């Protein structure tokens, strides 16, 4: 369990806020790159201080559940955009939206605000073949991190974002990047990316031998089902994670 504080924040696009964190504890945060994920602990409204679990293993969750309601912090899963242990610094890009405690935290973050990190490592592993990477805005930081660190990656990439202003220029040999812009604020996130791949067949999957999919649950499971059942990829070559579920809010 590492403690840190907000150093600065900035809106980097209509749907993303970048928050820079610092603190002496971060010298012990290993920079793994790719989709390095972590649990973010932050205060609920009205809490005077941040109280965190203390166990340095997965026993932290039992501690968390036993905390009294007035002292229990918010905890959410995120991906580091970059980690700099030598500078005692970590950068996190938040996909923000109306409502939700993490979005409120990111958009109102002020220097000095205390947070906690529990590093959970990396799930992505290069396959060595042609890959398909798919995500909605909640997975954009993770996929951009993968693209940064997998230098020789041969991949088809499909990224869904809420607005055209969220598109990032990714131009590198070996990458075929498709940005799909949702535009409709009432549409279910991830549905357009899933439809683009599964229903429209608008992405050429020729030569793809492995896939990494993350984002809203139906996006992850729907694309995996298509890749295994229709395209014929082996189950163990498709890594998928439902980061969140539309219509469900964690407590």
MOQUI-V395571 format. One record per helix or strand of 2 or more residues. SS is the DSSP state (alpha for helix, beta for strand). FROM is the first residue (numbers start at 1). LEN is the number of residues. If there is no record, write none. Layout:
ss:SS from:FROM len:LEN
ss:SS from:FROM len:LEN
This chain:
ss:beta from:2 len:12
ss:beta from:16 len:7
ss:alpha from:24 len:5
ss:beta from:37 len:6
ss:alpha from:60 len:7
ss:beta from:74 len:11
ss:alpha from:85 len:3
ss:beta from:89 len:7
ss:alpha from:101 len:8
ss:beta from:114 len:8
ss:beta from:130 len:6
ss:alpha from:137 len:13
ss:beta from:154 len:8
ss:alpha from:164 len:3
ss:beta from:175 len:7
ss:alpha from:191 len:8
ss:beta from:208 len:9
ss:alpha from:217 len:15
ss:alpha from:235 len:3
ss:beta from:238 len:7
